Amino acid sequence: MQPAQARAGCERVIVSADPAYPPLHWHDGKQFRGASIAIISRILDDLGLPYELRYLGPWKRVLNAAQNGNIDVIATLKNTPERQFFIVQ
């Protein structure tokens, strides 16, 4: 899919992460920070896709949100067989 096609079908990308996984990402009480957040923000900016970095609370809550389709991207998600079942579909 080309960036223009992605933009046409996407209102905004919802991104979340483990709130306590420095130096890759962490939530400082106000916003997400860290290397993975900088990378995903740069990619989405370059693609011209609107996005929201959403703090959801503890890691289990982030995984549940992904499983339920409430977020689109989890920063630096480790690939496991259990996660493949609901993430990669």
N, C-alpha and C positions, 0 to 999 in steps of 0.2 A: 504494500500500500504506500502510495506517495504521500508526503506531508499534506498536500492540498486535500486529498481524499480523506485523510485522517481528521483534518480540521472540520470538514463538512459534516462528518458523522459524530462529532464529539463536542458536547457542550462545555465540559471541563473534566480534567483528569483528577481524581481524588487519590492523594498519596499519603501514606502513613508509614510508621516505622516503630521499632522497639524504642520506647522512650528512654532507655538506659543502656546504650551500647556504644559508649565513646571508644575511640575517636571517630567511629564511622557515623554515628548519629546519636543524639540525645535531645530531650526536651528540657529547656532551662526554666520552665514555669510560665513562659510566654510564647516561645516558638521553638521549632526544631532547628538544630544546628548540626554541623559536622560535614565530613567529606562526602558522604553518600547523598546528603541533602543538596549540597552544592552541585554535584554531578547531575542528579535527576532534574534539578531546577534548570541547569544549563541546557540539557537535552530538550526539555519541554519548551523552554524559551526559544531555542534554535528552530524547533519544529513549528513554532507559532501556536502551540496548544495552550489554552488557558488551564490553569491547575490550581488546586488547593492543597496545601500541606495541612493535614488534619490530625490533631492530637486526639487519641481515643482512650488513653489510659494505659493500663498494663498490657504486656505482650500478648497474653491470651485473648484479650479483647480485640487486639489488632487482627490476630489470626481468625477469630470468629467473624469479624467484619468482612474480611476477605472471603471467607467461606460462604457468607450470606450475600455476597455481591455488593456490599456497601462501599468498598474501596476498590480502586483499579490497580494500584501499584503499592507494593511493600518494598521499601528500600532494603537492599542487601538480604533478601530472603534466601535462606539456605534451602537447597533442593532436597527433599526427603520423599520417600514413596507415599507417606500419608498426605503430604501437602500437594503432591502431584495430582492426587485424586480430585481435589477441589479447586486447585489453582490453575492447572494447565488443562483447560477444556476448550 
